[in-house]
Amino acid sequence: MEELVNLFHGFAVALQPFNIMVMIVGIVLGVLIGVLPGLGGANGVAILLPLTFSMSPTSAIIMLSCIYWGALFGGAITSILFNIPGEPWSVATTFDGYPMAQKGKAGEALTAAFTSSFVGALFAVVMITLVAPLVASFALQFGPAEKFAVYFLAFCSFVGLSKEPPFKTIAAMMIGFALAAVGLDSITGQLRLTFGITHLLNGFDFLIAVIGLFGIGEILLTMEEGLAFRGGTAKINLRVVLQTWKELPTYWITSLRSCLIGCWMGITPAGATPASFMSYGIAKRVAKNGSNFGKGEIEGVVAPETAAHAAGTAALLPMLSLGVPGSPTAAVLLGGLLIWGLQPGPMLFVEQKEFVWGLIASMYLGNLVGLLVVLTCVPIFAAILRVPFSIIAPLILVLCAIGAYSVHSSTFDVILMLVFGVIGYLLKKCNYPLAPLVLAIVLGDKAEEAFRQSLLGSQGSLSVFFSNTLVSSIMILGLIALFWSVIQQGYTRLRGAPA
């Protein structure tokens, strides 16, 4: 009851005219940041952080969090229209979103993506409102072993629950792990696989890899097939939006499952990227028409978008309640809180009630405003498909180059992007899945760090990964996911065997 009273006070703060204006500006800026590949929510929030120094802490955090929501919404736009993920967590959206756009269903795909994003974020905000004190005590139990177990679960789900050939999935993942190992060893401080190139000291940035593998790779493939843009004209109007909304409730189980996966991944903190991949993999395995996934199935858009937004929103919970950011963007927001003299943690809910509940109320309003803004702009986004490919391809290349350059302001990153583009093109030609490779680049170094920290703490004993109920249950879930197809085959044979 007390939480509800505090929430209503929060709405009174968030609904002030200046805060509503800041919210709309933040959403629009966020969508633009999400559309530009490589810039990303974290970079966008970091770049625009100085704009907020003259504001009150509450207005500033509302603007920055709305930039984040906008970037979450915007990442789906280029994924669906051009097969270029604006954000790493949008990679899984390309699997079915882009084929839908090719069939002339860009409007349905975008509506499904935006609505699913709203549902996932709303679920996570309701969870933050109700269980913030409980989660604070639960998240404190996560050490290096538990973090590694969550990453292990994400990798295993991808191998075991994907319908791609396991060998190709593992091969692509191993390439990703090798690329993630390049640079400075975070434990010993030694250089690995840099070959004397100073630009590789920090390793490969996953955003550059994503832009190259998907964006440039896709352009090379399209050029090979002839300069014809492979997306039909999109008929977008209110009828399409309402028709899609009418269809979406039939996937309520997928949405609920994706919300739970997303919240779990956001709190733990594994992040939105593994949440979207895991949700897509499980949906593909469980769905009746799982064989159609990858060919333009609306459920294949609903699952990753719902999970990514639930995870992205839930990541703010450990940041507020513990001072532990659950995502790169949450880390930037944490920096903002410290600049304004606020110390995130359990005491923040006691000492700065107005600020915390104003932020939580703005999450409800920001997501609603975000949904309305992107839905009213759907015709503009979908109309891009009508531009001839010979005009759009150079624009995409320029956008990709700007996106890659903006990550570290380095021309070397633009060259790397082109190299990854050629690798992506070759892998697509050989029918190797790109998603496991991206997942390994994104999480490989974090998983390795958590694994090695766990072993250092246990003096090299692997029993640390089964040392308590929490870590054991996550590891066992991972092993079940890894051998799921074997378990399923064994179960089918047992059922089919004569009594």
C-alpha positions as CSV (number, residue, x, y, z in Angstrom):
1,M,0.0,0.0,0.0
2,E,2.9,2.4,0.9
3,E,4.4,1.8,-2.5
4,L,1.2,2.8,-4.3
5,V,1.0,6.0,-2.2
6,N,4.6,6.8,-3.1
7,L,3.9,6.0,-6.8
8,F,1.0,8.5,-6.9
9,H,3.3,11.1,-5.4
10,G,5.8,10.2,-8.2
11,F,3.1,10.8,-10.9
12,A,2.5,14.2,-9.4
13,V,6.2,15.0,-10.0
14,A,6.4,13.4,-13.4
15,L,3.3,15.1,-14.7
16,Q,4.6,18.6,-14.2
17,P,4.6,20.4,-17.7
18,F,8.3,20.8,-17.8
19,N,8.9,17.1,-17.1
20,I,6.4,16.1,-19.8
21,M,8.2,18.3,-22.3
22,V,11.6,16.8,-21.3
23,M,10.0,13.3,-21.7
24,I,8.9,13.9,-25.3
25,V,12.3,15.5,-26.2
26,G,14.1,12.6,-24.6
27,I,12.0,10.0,-26.5
28,V,12.5,11.7,-29.9
29,L,16.3,12.0,-29.3
30,G,16.4,8.4,-28.2
31,V,14.6,7.1,-31.3
32,L,17.1,9.0,-33.5
33,I,20.0,7.5,-31.5
34,G,18.5,4.0,-31.7
35,V,18.1,4.4,-35.5
36,L,21.8,5.4,-36.0
37,P,23.8,2.1,-35.8
38,G,26.7,2.2,-33.4
39,L,25.7,5.1,-31.3
40,G,23.6,3.1,-28.9
41,G,21.6,4.0,-25.8
42,A,24.7,4.2,-23.5
43,N,26.7,6.4,-25.8
44,G,23.7,8.6,-26.6
45,V,22.9,9.1,-22.9
46,A,26.6,9.8,-22.2
47,I,26.8,12.4,-25.1
48,L,23.6,14.2,-23.9
49,L,24.5,14.0,-20.2
50,P,25.9,17.6,-20.1
51,L,22.6,18.9,-21.4
52,T,21.0,18.0,-18.1
53,F,23.4,19.6,-15.7
54,S,21.3,22.8,-15.5
55,M,18.1,20.8,-14.7
56,S,16.9,19.4,-11.3
57,P,18.0,15.8,-10.7
58,T,14.5,14.5,-11.2
59,S,14.0,16.3,-14.6
60,A,17.5,15.3,-15.7
61,I,17.0,11.6,-14.9
62,I,13.6,11.6,-16.6
63,M,15.2,13.0,-19.8
64,L,18.1,10.6,-19.7
65,S,15.9,7.5,-19.0
66,C,13.5,8.6,-21.8
67,I,16.5,8.8,-24.2
68,Y,17.1,5.2,-23.2
69,W,13.5,4.2,-23.8
70,G,13.6,5.9,-27.2
71,A,16.8,4.1,-28.1
72,L,15.2,0.8,-27.2
73,F,12.3,1.6,-29.5
74,G,14.5,3.0,-32.3
75,G,16.8,-0.1,-32.5
76,A,14.0,-2.1,-33.9
77,I,13.4,0.3,-36.9
78,T,16.6,-0.3,-38.8
79,S,16.6,-4.0,-37.8
80,I,13.2,-4.6,-39.5
81,L,13.6,-2.2,-42.5
82,F,17.3,-2.8,-43.4
83,N,18.5,-5.9,-41.4
84,I,20.9,-3.5,-39.6
85,P,20.5,-3.8,-35.8
86,G,20.6,-0.3,-34.3
87,E,21.5,-1.9,-31.0
88,P,23.1,-5.3,-30.1
89,W,19.8,-6.5,-28.5
90,S,18.0,-5.8,-31.8
91,V,20.0,-8.5,-33.6
92,A,17.3,-11.2,-32.8
93,T,14.6,-8.9,-34.1
94,T,16.2,-9.0,-37.6
95,F,15.7,-12.8,-37.9
96,D,11.9,-12.4,-38.5
97,G,11.4,-8.7,-38.7
98,Y,13.5,-8.2,-41.9
99,P,11.8,-11.2,-43.8
100,M,8.4,-9.7,-42.8
101,A,9.5,-6.3,-44.4
102,Q,10.7,-8.2,-47.5
103,K,7.1,-9.6,-47.8
104,G,5.7,-6.1,-47.6
105,K,4.6,-6.5,-44.0
106,A,6.9,-3.8,-42.6
107,G,4.0,-2.1,-40.9
108,E,2.9,-5.2,-39.1
109,A,6.5,-6.0,-38.0
110,L,7.1,-2.5,-36.7
111,T,3.7,-2.3,-34.9
112,A,4.4,-5.8,-33.3
113,A,7.9,-4.7,-32.3
114,F,6.9,-1.4,-30.7
115,T,3.8,-2.9,-28.9
116,S,5.9,-5.8,-27.6
117,S,8.6,-3.4,-26.4
118,F,5.9,-1.4,-24.5
119,V,4.5,-4.6,-22.9
120,G,7.9,-5.8,-21.8
121,A,8.9,-2.5,-20.4
122,L,5.5,-2.1,-18.6
123,F,5.9,-5.5,-17.0
124,A,9.4,-4.7,-15.8
125,V,8.2,-1.3,-14.4
126,V,5.3,-2.9,-12.5
127,M,7.8,-5.4,-11.1
128,I,10.2,-2.6,-10.0
129,T,7.3,-0.8,-8.3
130,L,6.2,-4.0,-6.3
131,V,9.4,-5.9,-5.6
132,A,12.3,-3.3,-5.3
133,P,13.0,-4.1,-1.6
134,L,12.9,-7.9,-2.1
135,V,15.1,-7.8,-5.2
136,A,17.7,-5.7,-3.3
137,S,18.3,-8.6,-0.9
138,F,18.2,-11.2,-3.7
139,A,20.7,-9.5,-6.0
140,L,23.2,-9.2,-3.2
141,Q,23.7,-13.0,-3.5
142,F,25.2,-12.7,-7.0
143,G,29.0,-13.2,-7.0
144,P,31.3,-14.1,-9.9
145,A,30.1,-17.8,-9.9
146,E,26.5,-16.8,-10.2
147,K,27.2,-14.3,-12.9
148,F,29.1,-16.9,-14.9
149,A,26.2,-19.4,-14.4
150,V,23.8,-16.9,-16.0
151,Y,26.1,-16.4,-19.0
152,F,26.5,-20.2,-19.3
153,L,22.7,-20.5,-19.3
154,A,22.5,-17.9,-22.2
155,F,25.2,-19.7,-24.3
156,C,23.7,-23.2,-23.6
157,S,20.2,-22.1,-24.5
158,F,21.5,-20.8,-27.8
159,V,23.2,-24.1,-28.7
160,G,20.6,-26.5,-27.4
161,L,17.4,-24.6,-28.1
162,S,18.3,-23.3,-31.6
163,K,17.2,-25.2,-34.7
164,E,20.4,-24.4,-36.5
165,P,22.9,-27.3,-36.8
166,P,24.7,-27.5,-33.4
167,F,28.1,-27.8,-35.1
168,K,27.6,-24.5,-37.0
169,T,26.3,-22.7,-33.9
170,I,29.3,-23.8,-31.8
171,A,31.7,-23.0,-34.6
172,A,30.3,-19.5,-35.0
173,M,30.3,-19.1,-31.2
174,M,34.0,-20.2,-30.9
175,I,35.0,-17.5,-33.5
176,G,33.1,-15.0,-31.3
177,F,35.0,-16.2,-28.2
178,A,38.3,-15.9,-30.0
179,L,37.5,-12.3,-31.1
180,A,36.3,-11.4,-27.5
181,A,39.7,-12.6,-26.2
182,V,41.6,-10.0,-28.2
183,G,43.2,-7.1,-26.2
184,L,44.2,-6.6,-22.6
185,D,43.6,-9.5,-20.2
186,S,41.4,-8.0,-17.5
187,I,42.8,-10.4,-14.8
188,T,46.6,-10.5,-15.5
189,G,46.9,-7.3,-17.5
190,Q,48.8,-9.1,-20.3
191,L,48.2,-8.5,-24.0
192,R,46.5,-11.2,-26.1
193,L,46.3,-11.6,-29.9
194,T,47.0,-7.9,-30.6
195,F,50.0,-8.7,-33.0
196,G,51.6,-5.3,-32.2
197,I,48.6,-3.3,-33.4
198,T,47.9,-0.6,-30.7
199,H,44.3,-0.1,-31.9
200,L,43.5,-3.7,-30.7
201,L,44.6,-3.0,-27.1
202,N,40.9,-2.6,-26.1
203,G,39.8,-5.6,-28.2
204,F,37.0,-5.6,-30.8
205,D,34.0,-3.4,-29.9
206,F,30.8,-5.5,-30.4
207,L,28.9,-2.6,-31.9
208,I,31.5,-2.4,-34.8
209,A,31.2,-6.1,-35.2
210,V,27.4,-6.0,-35.3
211,I,27.3,-3.1,-37.8
212,G,29.8,-4.9,-40.1
213,L,28.4,-8.4,-39.9
214,F,24.8,-7.4,-40.4
215,G,24.8,-4.1,-42.2
216,I,27.7,-4.3,-44.6
217,G,27.3,-8.1,-45.0
218,E,23.6,-7.5,-46.0
219,I,24.5,-4.8,-48.5
220,L,27.2,-7.1,-50.2
221,L,24.6,-9.9,-50.5
222,T,22.0,-7.6,-52.0
223,M,24.5,-6.1,-54.4
224,E,25.4,-9.7,-55.5
225,E,21.7,-10.4,-56.2
226,G,21.3,-7.2,-58.1
227,L,20.5,-3.7,-57.0
228,A,16.9,-4.3,-56.1
229,F,15.8,-3.4,-52.6
230,R,14.2,-6.5,-51.1
231,G,11.4,-5.0,-49.2
232,G,7.9,-4.5,-50.6
233,T,6.0,-1.3,-50.3
234,A,4.5,-1.1,-46.9
235,K,0.9,-0.1,-46.6
236,I,0.6,1.6,-43.2
237,N,-2.5,3.0,-41.7
238,L,-4.5,2.8,-38.5
239,R,-6.2,-0.3,-39.8
240,V,-2.8,-2.1,-40.0
241,V,-2.0,-1.1,-36.5
242,L,-5.4,-2.2,-35.1
243,Q,-5.3,-5.4,-37.1
244,T,-1.8,-6.2,-35.6
245,W,-3.1,-5.4,-32.1
246,K,-6.0,-7.8,-32.7
247,E,-3.5,-10.6,-33.6
248,L,-1.0,-9.9,-30.8
249,P,-3.1,-11.3,-27.8
250,T,-2.9,-14.8,-29.4
251,Y,0.9,-14.7,-28.5
252,W,0.2,-13.9,-24.8
253,I,2.2,-16.9,-23.5
254,T,5.2,-15.9,-25.6
255,S,4.9,-12.3,-24.2
256,L,4.6,-13.5,-20.6
257,R,7.6,-15.9,-21.0
258,S,9.7,-13.2,-22.7
259,C,8.8,-10.7,-19.9
260,L,10.0,-13.2,-17.2
261,I,13.2,-14.0,-19.1
262,G,13.9,-10.3,-19.7
263,C,13.3,-9.3,-16.0
264,W,15.5,-12.2,-14.8
265,M,18.3,-11.2,-17.3
266,G,18.0,-7.5,-16.4
267,I,18.3,-8.0,-12.6
268,T,21.0,-10.7,-12.6
269,P,22.6,-8.6,-14.6
270,A,23.2,-10.4,-17.9
271,G,21.5,-7.7,-20.0
272,A,19.1,-7.2,-22.9
273,T,21.2,-8.9,-25.5
274,P,21.3,-12.5,-24.1
275,A,17.6,-12.0,-23.0
276,S,16.5,-11.3,-26.6
277,F,18.5,-14.2,-28.0
278,M,17.3,-16.7,-25.3
279,S,13.7,-15.6,-25.6
280,Y,13.9,-16.0,-29.4
281,G,15.5,-19.4,-29.1
282,I,12.9,-20.7,-26.7
283,A,10.0,-19.3,-28.7
284,K,11.4,-21.0,-31.8
285,R,11.7,-24.3,-30.0
286,V,8.3,-24.2,-28.3
287,A,6.1,-22.6,-31.0
288,K,3.8,-24.8,-33.1
289,N,5.1,-23.2,-36.3
290,G,8.8,-23.0,-35.1
291,S,10.0,-24.2,-38.5
292,N,8.7,-20.9,-40.0
293,F,10.8,-18.8,-37.7
294,G,13.4,-16.9,-39.8
295,K,10.9,-16.6,-42.7
296,G,8.8,-13.7,-41.4
297,E,6.9,-15.0,-38.3
298,I,5.4,-12.2,-36.2
299,E,6.0,-14.3,-33.0
300,G,9.7,-14.1,-33.9
301,V,9.5,-10.3,-33.5
302,V,7.3,-10.4,-30.3
303,A,9.7,-12.7,-28.3
304,P,13.0,-10.8,-28.6
305,E,11.5,-7.3,-28.4
306,T,9.5,-8.0,-25.3
307,A,12.5,-9.7,-23.5
308,A,14.9,-6.9,-24.6
309,H,12.7,-4.1,-23.2
310,A,11.9,-6.0,-20.0
311,A,15.6,-6.6,-19.4
312,G,16.6,-3.0,-20.3
313,T,14.1,-1.6,-17.9
314,A,14.7,-4.2,-15.1
315,A,18.4,-3.3,-15.3
316,L,17.6,0.0,-13.6
317,L,16.4,-1.9,-10.5
318,P,19.8,-3.1,-9.2
319,M,21.2,0.3,-10.1
320,L,18.6,2.1,-7.9
321,S,18.4,-0.4,-5.1
322,L,22.0,-1.5,-4.8
323,G,24.1,0.9,-6.9
324,V,25.1,-2.0,-9.2
325,P,24.3,-1.1,-12.9
326,G,22.6,-3.9,-14.8
327,S,23.6,-2.5,-18.2
328,P,26.0,-0.1,-19.9
329,T,23.3,2.6,-20.0
330,A,22.4,2.0,-16.4
331,A,26.1,2.6,-15.6
332,V,26.0,5.9,-17.4
333,L,22.8,6.9,-15.5
334,L,24.6,5.8,-12.3
335,G,27.4,8.3,-13.2
336,G,24.7,11.0,-13.6
337,L,23.2,10.3,-10.2
338,L,26.7,10.6,-8.6
339,I,27.3,13.9,-10.4
340,W,24.0,15.2,-8.9
341,G,25.1,14.1,-5.4
342,L,22.8,11.2,-5.1
343,Q,24.1,7.9,-3.8
344,P,22.2,4.9,-5.3
345,G,21.5,2.0,-2.9
346,P,18.8,0.9,-0.4
347,M,19.0,4.3,1.4
348,L,18.0,6.2,-1.8
349,F,14.4,4.9,-1.3
350,V,14.4,6.4,2.2
351,E,16.3,9.7,1.7
352,Q,15.2,10.6,-1.8
353,K,11.7,9.3,-2.1
354,E,10.4,12.0,-4.4
355,F,13.3,11.4,-6.8
356,V,13.0,7.6,-6.9
357,W,9.3,7.5,-7.3
358,G,9.3,10.4,-9.8
359,L,11.7,8.3,-11.9
360,I,9.5,5.2,-11.6
361,A,6.4,7.1,-12.5
362,S,8.2,8.6,-15.5
363,M,9.0,5.0,-16.7
364,Y,5.2,4.4,-17.0
365,L,4.6,7.7,-18.7
366,G,7.8,7.6,-20.8
367,N,7.0,4.2,-22.3
368,L,3.4,5.2,-23.1
369,V,4.7,8.4,-24.8
370,G,7.3,6.4,-26.6
371,L,4.8,4.0,-28.0
372,L,2.6,6.8,-29.2
373,V,5.5,8.7,-30.8
374,V,6.9,5.7,-32.7
375,L,3.5,4.4,-33.8
376,T,2.5,7.8,-35.2
377,C,5.8,7.8,-37.1
378,V,5.4,4.2,-38.5
379,P,4.4,5.5,-41.9
380,I,7.6,7.6,-42.2
381,F,9.8,4.7,-41.2
382,A,8.0,2.2,-43.5
383,A,8.1,4.7,-46.4
384,I,11.9,4.4,-46.5
385,L,11.4,1.0,-48.1
386,R,10.0,2.7,-51.2
387,V,13.3,4.5,-52.0
388,P,15.3,2.6,-54.7
389,F,18.2,0.5,-53.3
390,S,20.8,2.2,-55.5
391,I,20.0,5.4,-53.5
392,I,19.6,3.8,-50.1
393,A,22.7,1.6,-50.2
394,P,25.2,4.5,-50.2
395,L,23.2,6.2,-47.4
396,I,23.3,3.0,-45.3
397,L,27.0,2.7,-45.9
398,V,27.6,6.3,-44.8
399,L,25.3,5.8,-41.7
400,C,27.2,2.6,-40.8
401,A,30.6,4.4,-41.2
402,I,29.4,7.3,-39.0
403,G,28.1,4.8,-36.5
404,A,31.4,2.8,-36.4
405,Y,33.5,6.0,-36.3
406,S,31.4,7.5,-33.4
407,V,32.2,4.5,-31.1
408,H,35.8,5.6,-30.5
409,S,36.3,8.4,-33.0
410,S,38.7,6.1,-34.9
411,T,39.1,5.5,-38.6
412,F,40.6,2.1,-37.7
413,D,37.0,1.1,-36.5
414,V,35.6,1.9,-40.0
415,I,38.2,-0.4,-41.5
416,L,37.3,-3.1,-39.0
417,M,33.6,-2.6,-39.8
418,L,34.4,-3.4,-43.5
419,V,36.4,-6.4,-42.5
420,F,33.5,-7.7,-40.4
421,G,31.2,-7.0,-43.3
422,V,33.2,-9.4,-45.6
423,I,33.3,-12.0,-42.8
424,G,29.5,-11.6,-42.4
425,Y,29.0,-12.0,-46.1
426,L,31.1,-15.2,-46.3
427,L,29.4,-16.7,-43.2
428,K,26.0,-16.0,-44.8
429,K,27.1,-17.6,-48.0
430,C,28.2,-20.7,-46.1
431,N,24.9,-20.7,-44.1
432,Y,26.6,-20.2,-40.7
433,P,24.4,-18.4,-38.2
434,L,25.7,-14.9,-37.2
435,A,23.8,-14.5,-33.9
436,P,25.9,-17.0,-31.8
437,L,29.1,-15.1,-33.1
438,V,27.7,-11.8,-32.0
439,L,26.5,-13.2,-28.6
440,A,30.0,-14.6,-27.9
441,I,31.7,-11.2,-28.8
442,V,29.3,-9.3,-26.5
443,L,29.4,-11.7,-23.5
444,G,32.7,-13.6,-24.1
445,D,35.0,-11.3,-22.1
446,K,32.5,-10.9,-19.3
447,A,31.9,-14.6,-19.0
448,E,35.6,-15.3,-19.0
449,E,36.2,-12.7,-16.3
450,A,33.5,-14.1,-14.1
451,F,34.8,-17.7,-14.7
452,R,38.4,-16.8,-13.8
453,Q,37.4,-14.7,-10.7
454,S,35.3,-17.7,-9.5
455,L,38.3,-20.1,-9.9
456,L,40.7,-17.7,-8.2
457,G,38.3,-17.5,-5.2
458,S,37.9,-21.3,-5.1
459,Q,41.6,-22.0,-5.7
460,G,40.9,-23.7,-9.0
461,S,38.0,-25.9,-7.9
462,L,35.1,-26.2,-10.3
463,S,32.9,-27.2,-7.4
464,V,32.3,-23.4,-6.9
465,F,29.8,-23.6,-9.7
466,F,27.7,-26.0,-7.6
467,S,28.5,-24.5,-4.2
468,N,25.0,-23.2,-3.3
469,T,21.4,-23.6,-4.3
470,L,21.2,-20.5,-6.5
471,V,24.3,-21.2,-8.7
472,S,23.6,-24.9,-8.9
473,S,20.1,-24.4,-10.1
474,I,21.2,-22.0,-12.8
475,M,24.0,-24.3,-14.0
476,I,21.7,-27.3,-14.1
477,L,19.2,-25.3,-16.1
478,G,22.0,-24.4,-18.5
479,L,23.0,-28.1,-18.9
480,I,19.4,-29.1,-19.5
481,A,19.1,-26.4,-22.2
482,L,22.4,-27.6,-23.8
483,F,21.3,-31.2,-24.1
484,W,17.6,-30.4,-24.6
485,S,17.3,-32.0,-28.1
486,V,19.0,-35.2,-26.8
487,I,16.7,-35.2,-23.8
488,Q,13.7,-34.7,-26.1
489,Q,14.8,-37.5,-28.5
490,G,15.3,-39.9,-25.5
491,Y,11.9,-39.0,-24.1
492,T,10.2,-39.6,-27.5
493,R,12.0,-43.0,-27.9
494,L,10.9,-44.0,-24.3
495,R,7.3,-43.1,-25.1
496,G,7.4,-44.9,-28.4
497,A,9.0,-48.1,-26.9
498,P,6.6,-51.0,-26.4
499,A,5.7,-51.7,-22.7
